Amino acid sequence: MMKMIGQNSLNRKYAIAGILFVAPAFIYYLAIFFYPLLSAVYSSFFKVNILANQYTFVGLKNYVETISSQDFQHSVKVTFLYIGMFIPIIMITTIALSIFVTQFPSRISGFFIVLFILPFISANVTAGMIWNFILDPVLGIVNNLTGSSLKWFRGADTALFSVVIVGLWLRIGFDVLILVGSIRGIPPEVYEASKLDGAHGLKQFFYITYPLINPTVVLVLTLEVIRSFRVFGEIMSTTGGGPGGATKSLMIYLIKDVFPLSYGRASAVSILLVFFMIVLSLLQRFLKKNVQY
C-alpha cells in the first residue's frame, strides 16, 4: 500500500514538472497566436476606430465588401497565378537537385546543401536588393550578358515571374535540405535489390525513390503552397505590388491597401486567409492518408 502511495506521489511530481515545462510555451502560444486570432475574428464584425477605441457592429458587412471588392478579387487572382507558376517549378527543381546532391559523397553533398541553404537564411530585403540589381533593365547582369530588353520587375508582363525567381532562390535550399534527409533515409539494401531485378536510373527513381519519399514531398508541397498564399517579403522588397498591381498578392493588398484604412476589413481579410490555410491543412491530411509509406 505504501509503495503504491509513493508511486502515485512520484507520478504527481512528474506531472507537475511536465506542466511547468510546457506552461511557458503554452502561454506564449496563447499570447502570440490564439489571442490575436480571436481578436481578429471579433474585430471582423465591427467598424473599428482604433484611436477612439470605438467598435460599431456591422455584422458580415466587412466580409461582403471584401469579397465583392475588385481589388480583393484581383489580389486573389495574382496570388493564384503566383502559386501556379511557383509550385510546379520549385517542386520539380527541388526533387531534381535533391537526387543530384545525393549522388555525391557526404562531404561534397554537404557543400552543395550549404550552398543552397545560404539564400534561405538571408533576409528578404537583402534578396530584393540583390535581384533588383541582377534584373535591372539597364544595369542588370542578365540583360547585359544576354542582350535582352526585358523589364523584369518593372514590366507588368514579367514582374510576377521575376518575383517567382526570387522566391525560388530563397526557398529551394530549405526544401532540398528536407528531401535530401528523406532520400538518405532509404536503406541502401533497397537499391541493391532493385539492381538485381534490373532497375536502374529512372526506373529506380519512379519505382523506389519517389514512392518512398512521397510523404515528404507532400509535406514540402503543403508548406510551399501555404507560404505562397502568404507571399509578402520578396514582393515588398522588389515591386511593392506594382507595376500597376501586377504583383499585388493577398498579403500586399492586406498590408498596403486595407489595413491603413479599415481595421475591421483588414481583420476580415486576415480571417479569410486563415480559412485558406485551414483548407490547405485539411487537404494535406487527406493527401497523407493516400500516400504510400
PyMOL commands that set and color helices and strands:
alter all, ss='L'
color gray80, all
select helices_A, chain A and resi 2-43+61-68+70-101+106-117+124-134+141-146+152-154+159-184+188-196+202-229+233-236+250-258+263-289
alter helices_A, ss='H'
color red, helices_A
select strands_A, chain A and resi 46-49+54-57
alter strands_A, ss='S'
color yellow, strands_A
deselect
rebuild
show_as cartoon
